[in-house]
Amino acid sequence: MNKAETIERLLPEIGSPRASGEHFAPSNIALCKYWGKRDAELNLPVNASLSVSLATLGTRTRVEPIDAEQDQVYLNGLLQAPDSRFADRTRRFIDLLRVNQPQLAFRVDTHNNIPTAAGLASSASGFAALTRALVEAFGLSLSPTEQSVLARLGSGSACRSLFDGFVEWQMGQREDGLDSHGVALPASWPQLCVGLVKVDAGEKPVDSRSGMQRTVETAHLYQSWPLQASSDLARLHEAIDSLDFALLGSVAEQNALSMHATMIASWPPLLYWQPQSVAMMQKVWQLRREGLALYFTMDAGPNLKLLFEAASRDAVLAQFPGIEVVEPFAAGAA
Ligand code: 2P0
């Protein structure tokens, strides 16, 4: 099954864009990671994952139909070259909705408010915001769940950015992926803090898409990943239900390290860490030995995301001065 066939099932009729559309979507950090696809075309995952959305940190996107030969794609105010990776991915996503009207062109303005220095990827919030903006512009009646399915076709992790708070991406069973989407958990954790530690904000040498594929194809260790992820997911639900921070932090940290173990066991090896990443991990472990309830998670890059509760905020900031701290559930955050 390809993306066009999925779109036909999701949206049997797509009219002309009626107006412009503008929306925000939050970035998200996975506590149980998405790593590996069972269908690369549709971004269907091997395992379910669970994330927390970063409230007001994310992407705002505006789309507007224009009278032009081709799309004009802006990122943070700068016109992107048509052959750039960003413009190409944006255009190919919009193509899904203009199958019957290929002459349609859009101006797309994308603004990320994630501090560049935090080194956070923005494809999740980017495709979620673009989905919402396009749904408005085309006047489509799609539920948040259906929008999550659509966003997933742009980037897997984007399906979690359609929702605030804790979100589970249910992997689904169907071949067309209509049951593979984010589901918001009815839970809140007002004390939860995420600290963004920058090691290197530069572009990563191997993107997630190729990294996942390499791991699935070459790492024998990957065979154990689905089992690890499913056990971690169950334990995260338990932690969230009982507000057990030590359980949440330890499961998230072990899950991230297990994912990195499968990457390192790939061939050629995939090591996203830099010496400074390891130094930061050791610092977290030392602080934990000294009694601080501090854990980390990491994605396909060298940066750490610290997990702690509000009571530890001052102690964490004293050890990691200048880091950006996000409170996903703070009053007014989402
Ligand atoms: C996650 N990552 O769960 C994992 C952890 C990176 C490491 O989702 O190919 O950019 O577009 O579906 O969504 C990054 O992968 O990959 C990611 P595609 P995506 O957050």
Residues whose N, C-alpha, C, O or C-beta is under 5 A from the ligand:
A	BS01	2P0	A30 C32 K33 Y34 N43 S49 S123 G154 S155 G156 S157 A158 S208 R209 D299 A300
